[in-house]
Amino acid sequence: MSKKYINSVKINENQVKKKYNKNIIDIYDIFATTDFENYPKIIDLDDEFITYEYIESKKYYEKIKGVEFIKLVSLMHSKTIFYKDVSKNKYKKIYNSLYGNIKYLKKYYLELIDKIENEMFMSPSHYLFARNYSAIQSNLNYAESTLKKWFKKVENKENERVCVIHNNLSLKHFIKSDIDYLVSFDGALVDTPILDLYKFYKKEGYKLNFKYLLKVYNENMNLFDEEKLLLNVLLILPLKIEFVNDEYINVVNLKNNFNYIYSSMNVVNENK
């Protein structure tokens, strides 16, 4: 009898079969050298498919959504940490890329607010944007100053702290069973832990009490000062807001974007 797995993969006889992925084999080899056990084990594999054990989900209640999930993420990061050498220009490339993006967004939003403020009658979406423009300006200024602080800390470093990152974190990839599990490691890789945090925040975390979740994360996997600084830059950078010909869509998009912007402010203020 077929069932449906948490990531929509059909299974039979309590097994999950997915296409072969060399990347997963490499990540699982790293897990095998640690005592991190919270992932579906491989039952069988060949040149075409990998067969995993099926993890039965149990009902559970969390007072604050995502706490058990973020604890498991911090556990995975802490158990797989190591240091690797970096080239002298790696941090400079990161700095130049982010600095260029900040300058682009500053120019883009300045031109947009100038255009909107010169309108005789503002549309509801333009009025909403104008009312909240100062938040965008504040976030971009903070991102620029924090990026410069980060670069001063790392410009002469010759190594960095890396770990296994899931690279597609989502609450739907967390299963509560006899123990907690993370699933769907198809895109996993070895990189800085803040990438997992940033990508999860951008996708789902900003809708949660991420300020508290980050505090829980740091209890198990304390971020270094330079990691906090770079994470804060990534978190507080506003997305590019673009208007379309549908005013209802514009208003909804703006509300979502400003929810993200104000949420980022609160998170960053606690993560200094």
C-alpha positions in Angstrom: 0.0 0.0 0.0 1.4 3.4 -1.0 1.8 6.2 1.5 2.8 9.8 1.0 6.1 11.0 2.6 6.5 14.4 4.1 8.2 15.7 1.0 5.6 14.2 -1.4 7.7 11.2 -2.4 5.5 8.1 -2.7 6.7 5.1 -0.6 5.9 1.4 -0.3 6.5 -1.0 2.6 7.9 1.8 4.8 10.7 2.7 2.3 11.4 5.9 0.4 12.9 5.6 -3.1 14.5 8.6 -4.7 16.8 9.1 -7.7 20.5 8.6 -7.0 22.3 11.8 -5.8 26.1 11.7 -5.3 25.8 14.8 -3.2 23.7 13.0 -0.6 26.3 10.2 -0.4 29.0 12.7 0.3 26.9 14.4 3.0 26.0 11.1 4.6 29.7 10.1 4.6 30.3 13.2 6.8 27.4 12.3 9.1 29.0 8.8 9.5 32.1 10.4 11.0 30.0 12.1 13.7 27.4 11.1 16.3 24.7 13.1 14.4 22.0 10.5 13.8 18.9 12.5 13.0 18.4 11.8 9.3 16.8 9.0 7.4 19.2 6.1 6.9 20.0 4.6 3.6 18.7 1.0 3.2 19.9 0.3 -0.3 21.4 2.1 -3.3 22.4 1.4 -6.9 23.4 3.5 -9.9 19.8 4.8 -10.3 18.1 5.0 -6.9 18.7 5.5 -3.2 16.2 3.8 -0.9 15.8 5.3 2.6 13.9 4.2 5.7 10.5 5.8 6.1 10.2 8.0 9.2 6.7 7.9 10.8 5.6 11.3 12.0 4.1 11.8 15.5 1.8 14.5 16.6 3.4 17.1 19.0 2.7 20.5 20.3 5.0 23.5 20.5 4.3 26.6 22.4 6.5 28.5 20.0 6.6 27.1 16.5 9.9 26.0 15.2 11.8 25.5 18.5 12.4 21.8 18.2 13.3 22.3 14.5 15.9 25.0 15.2 17.4 22.9 18.0 17.9 20.1 15.6 19.5 22.4 13.0 21.9 23.8 15.6 22.7 20.2 16.6 23.5 19.2 13.0 25.7 22.3 12.5 27.6 21.8 15.8 28.2 18.1 15.2 29.7 18.7 11.7 31.8 21.8 12.3 35.3 22.0 11.0 37.7 24.7 9.8 39.0 25.1 6.2 41.5 27.4 4.6 40.2 30.2 2.4 41.8 32.2 -0.4 42.9 35.8 0.4 40.3 37.3 -1.9 37.2 35.3 -0.8 36.1 37.8 1.8 36.8 40.7 -0.5 34.6 39.1 -3.1 31.7 38.7 -0.6 32.2 42.3 0.5 32.2 43.7 -3.0 29.1 41.7 -4.0 27.1 42.8 -0.9 28.3 46.4 -1.1 27.4 46.6 -4.7 23.9 45.3 -4.0 23.4 47.8 -1.1 24.5 50.7 -3.4 22.2 49.5 -6.1 19.2 49.2 -3.8 19.9 52.7 -2.3 19.9 54.2 -5.7 16.8 52.2 -6.8 14.7 53.2 -3.8 15.8 56.8 -3.8 14.7 57.2 -7.4 11.5 55.4 -6.6 10.6 57.6 -3.6 11.5 60.8 -5.6 9.1 59.7 -8.4 6.3 58.8 -6.0 6.6 62.1 -3.9 6.2 64.1 -7.1 2.9 62.5 -7.9 -0.2 64.8 -7.6 -2.3 61.9 -6.3 -0.7 58.8 -4.8 -2.2 55.4 -5.3 -2.8 53.4 -2.1 0.3 51.3 -2.7 2.4 54.3 -3.4 1.1 56.0 -0.2 1.9 52.8 1.7 5.4 52.8 0.3 6.0 56.4 1.0 4.9 56.0 4.6 7.4 53.2 5.2 10.3 54.3 3.0 12.3 55.4 6.1 12.4 51.8 7.2 14.1 50.8 3.9 16.5 53.6 4.2 17.4 52.7 7.8 17.9 49.1 7.0 20.2 49.8 4.0 22.3 52.2 6.1 22.6 49.6 8.8 23.6 46.9 6.3 26.3 49.1 4.8 27.9 50.1 8.2 27.7 46.5 9.5 29.2 45.1 6.3 32.2 47.4 6.8 32.6 46.2 10.4 32.4 42.6 9.2 35.1 43.1 6.6 37.5 44.7 9.1 37.2 41.5 11.2 37.7 39.0 8.5 39.9 40.7 5.8 43.1 39.0 7.2 41.6 35.7 8.2 43.0 32.6 6.5 40.3 30.1 7.5 36.6 29.9 8.2 34.2 27.8 10.2 32.0 25.5 8.0 29.6 22.6 8.6 27.0 20.6 6.8 24.2 22.9 5.9 20.8 21.6 4.7 20.5 24.4 2.1 16.7 24.1 1.9 15.5 24.3 5.5 11.8 24.2 6.0 9.4 23.2 8.7 8.1 20.6 6.3 11.5 19.0 6.3 11.4 18.4 10.1 9.8 15.2 11.4 9.0 14.5 15.1 9.2 10.8 15.7 11.0 8.6 18.3 13.8 11.1 17.8 13.7 14.3 15.7 14.7 14.1 12.0 15.7 16.4 9.2 14.9 15.0 5.8 15.4 16.0 2.1 19.2 16.6 2.0 19.2 16.7 -1.8 20.8 20.1 -1.9 22.9 19.9 1.2 26.5 21.1 1.1 29.4 22.2 3.3 29.4 26.0 4.0 29.0 28.6 6.7 26.1 27.9 9.1 24.6 31.3 8.6 23.5 30.4 5.1 21.0 27.9 6.5 19.7 30.5 8.9 19.4 33.2 6.3 17.7 31.1 3.7 15.2 29.7 6.3 14.5 33.2 7.5 13.9 34.5 4.0 11.5 31.7 3.2 9.6 31.0 6.4 11.4 32.3 9.5 10.4 35.9 9.3 6.8 34.8 9.8 7.8 33.1 13.1 9.4 34.4 16.3 12.8 34.2 14.7 14.3 36.4 17.4 13.6 33.7 19.9 14.5 30.9 17.6 17.9 32.5 17.0 18.5 32.7 20.7 17.7 29.0 21.0 20.1 28.2 18.1 22.9 30.1 19.9 22.5 28.0 23.0 23.7 25.0 21.1 25.8 26.5 18.4 27.0 29.9 19.4 27.8 32.1 16.4 31.1 34.0 16.3 31.0 37.8 16.1 31.9 37.9 12.5 29.2 35.3 11.7 26.6 37.4 13.5 27.7 40.5 11.6 27.4 38.9 8.2 24.1 37.2 9.2 22.7 40.6 10.2 23.7 42.1 6.9 21.9 39.4 5.0 18.8 39.5 7.2 18.3 43.2 7.1 18.8 43.7 3.4 15.4 44.6 2.0 14.2 42.8 -1.1 13.6 44.7 -4.3 10.0 45.9 -4.4 8.5 46.3 -7.9 5.1 47.5 -8.8 2.7 45.9 -11.3 -0.5 47.0 -12.9 -2.7 45.4 -10.3 -3.2 47.7 -7.3 -4.5 44.9 -5.0 -1.4 42.8 -5.7 0.8 45.8 -5.1 -0.7 46.5 -1.6 -0.5 42.8 -0.6 3.1 42.6 -1.8 4.1 45.8 0.0 2.5 44.6 3.3 4.5 41.3 3.0 7.7 43.1 2.2 7.3 45.6 5.1 6.5 42.7 7.5 9.8 41.2 6.4 11.6 44.5 6.8 10.3 45.3 10.3 10.8 41.7 11.4 14.4 41.9 10.3 14.9 45.0 12.4 13.7 43.3 15.5 15.8 40.2 14.9 19.0 42.1 14.2 18.6 44.3 17.3 18.7 41.1 19.4 21.6 39.5 17.4 24.2 42.1 18.0 
